[in-house]
Amino acid sequence: MKDIGAHAGDLKAFVEQRWEESILPELEAYIAIPNLSPHFDPDWAEHGHMEKATEHIHRWCAEQAIEGMSLEVVRLDGRTPVIFMEIEASGGGSNEKTVLLYGHLDKQPEMSGWDADKGPWKPVRQDGKLYGRGGADDGYAAYASLTAIAALQRQGLPHDRCVVLIEACEESGSFDLPPYLEHLKARIGTPYLVVCLDSGCGDYERLWGTTSLRGLVGGTLKVENLKPTADGSAAGVHSGDSGGIVPSAGRLVRLLLARLEDTTTGEIQLDALKVAIPDDRREQAEQAAQILGDGVWQKYPFADGAEPMAAGAEAILNRTWRPILEVVGTDAPDLRAGNVLRGRAQAKLSIRIPPHVNPEEATAAIKSALESDPPKGAAVTFEPEQGAAGWEAPTMVPWLEQSLTAASEAFFGHPAAFQGEGGTIPFMGMLGEMFPEAQFVITGLLGPGSNAHGPNEFLHIDCAKKLTASMAAVLVHAATRD
């Protein structure tokens, strides 16, 4: 495996200059585009924001002086587009060996609560951070991938054949991606290494590798115990006259949710949603907890006096290897509502599931638990959404672990660290099935305070530069591995 120590300074300088002069201005323009993922904007094609974001990134990529690169926007009827790049090996690398680099360009909804001087579509640079929706999650991926490759070519350093795939449906569960993987299968080839830049980091002081991801199941729970009105709206009756006779639909929802979780501890009750946590993942959680200390939970904006569900390694395992329920939406009336007992209540549920839990089986278990034996004879329905499977990385081969450590020490000044992540990247599971022999580098910029999907989401600029240079080093190590 080639030592890039003699080239580290030049790689670092090139990457920093490219970020400052080119990538950051481009990301600011990208952030300003409200290209919501299709789950959040079903009329995305008509609105044109996805097309604008796709063309924005495609145009920048086409302008880069990358030897041996072919680039196109691939479109399948009725589906969000994919940016697809093929880059021939350079500097003595091999075209017979393929590295696949992945990212996405679609975004989560706006959400309220942004600082007055910030906004989801208002890029703001402040204190070494770039604020705005989608910069770190993960619009930067295409820019960082090509910059890492360009840095190597400029220094004459080797890299194998690279394929870069940027999708536009990840935040909706990547339901558009399987047809593209089938369509592009021959052109992708059989990658021995997959690099994904859509994950998190425990801090901004080192390179973090993601060893597992949780899956996701969800849907809408509806409870109705009064006949709807003529136009189908929820019935409402005087709360003083009916209270004590008509069961509260909201209370029935709470009763049903208690079938899924212990309302005191938050522990999920259904065995179909649980797995045994592997010993090596427990050990990694312990090691990560030693590095991060109270930062494991202090990275979240707790109110004064509020406490986490757990701390240390148990907190890490809670967010990576244990299921958890969140009510992400309700149809509750606003605070101006009159004294009315409503005959219908709805709750949108999001349930993270550990790796190795089948999302279809988990959904069936949830539906059965909610709909069976409805309380007080109410009409109870659970309308599931498409589920996504979790993922666990294959055991890392020695050369790759050594590469990540060397890259982290060269550009961050600290060894690499590893832990699971609580989010979902459906692409990883798909690729794991397609290429079972591949190794994976899953990393990213979603660290303390970055608040992906929430208000004041930001990209940590210095960490982004170091991560880009680290990926360049990994590509060299991969091309020169023993």
C-alpha positions, 0 to 999 in steps of 0.5 A: 500500500503506497504511503502518500505522506510525501504528497499529503501537503500538495493534496491538502493544498489542492483540495483546500483551494478547490473547496474555497474557490469552486465548491463552496460557491457552487454549494451555495447556489445548490442550497438555494434550490428547493429540490425536495425528494419526491415523497415531499414533493409528488409534483417534483417533475412539474415544479422543475427544482429537481431538474435545476439541481441536477443540471447545476451539479452536472454542469460543474462536473462537466467543467472539471479537467478529469482525464478519461471521464464520461458523464451523463444524466440518465433518465428513466420514464417517470423516475427522478434522474441519476448523474452517472460518471465513469472515470478511467484509471490513471497514474498506473491504476487498473481499469479492471478494478472498479471503485464506486462512489455514491451520493444523492442530491434530493433534500428533506423538507424545510422545517420551521425553527431556523435562526432569523438570519438563516433558512433552508434555501438561504446559504449562509457561511458563518463560523466555519460552517455553511448553513442551508438544507442539503449541503452536508446531506449530501449535495457535496458528494459529487464535488468531493468525489471529483475533487479527490480524483482530480487531486490524484491526477494532478499529482500523478498518483494512481487510482483505479477505474471509478464510477460516481453515481448521484441519485435524486430519491434517497430521502424518499427511500431510494425507491427509484434506484433499483431500476437504475442499478439494473439499467446501469449494471453492465456499466457499473461493473463489479466494484471491489470498493464502495465509497458513500459520503452520506453518513455521519461523524462522531466529531470533526477531529478524525475520519469516521467510518460507519459500520452499520445503518438502521432501516426504517418502517413507517406509516399512518395510524388512524383511529375513528370512533364517530361517523364522519360528516357528510363531506368525509371530515372528522366528526366533532361533538361538544366535549362537555356533553360527550366527555366520559361517554365517547372515548377520546380518539387521541387517547385511543391512539396513545393506548395503541402506541403503548402496544409498540413501546414502553411509554416510560423507557421508549423500549420497543415491545415487538420482538420482530423489530429486535436483533441480538447486538454483535459483540464486535459492534458493542466493542466499537460502541465502547471505543467510540464512547471513550472518544466522545464522552458526554458528546455522545448526547450533548451534541443534541440541543437539550433544553435546560435540565432535560436528560437523555434516555441513556449515555455512553456506549448504551446511547450509541447502541440505542441509536444504532442497534435498537429499534425506536418509535417517533411520532413525526406528525399528527392531525391535532387541531391548533391551540385555538380549537374550541371545546370539541371532542373529535371522533378521529385522530391520526399519527404518522409513525416513523420506526427505525429498525436495526440491521438484519430486521426485515422491513416487510416482516416488521411492517406486518408485525406493527400492523397486526399489533395496532389493528388487532382487537381495537380498543372500544371497538374503534375503527383502527387502520395502519397504512404502511409506507414502503420500508427500508432495510438496515445494513451492516458492513462486511468485516473490514479487510486489513488493508482498508482499515490501515488505509482509513487510519493512515488517511485520518492521521495524515489529514486530521491528525488523529486515527480513524474511529468507527461506529454505527449510525442511526439513519438509513441509506437504502443504497447500501443494502442494495449494493451489499446484495448486488456485490457481496464481495465488496468492501465499504467506506461509509463516512460523511459530515453529519456531526455534532450540531449539524442537524440534518433534516432539521433547522440550521443544518450545516456543513463543517467546512474544514472537516469537508476539506479533510474528508475530501483529501482523506478519500483521495488517500484511500483511492491511492491505497486501494490502487496500490494495496497488496 
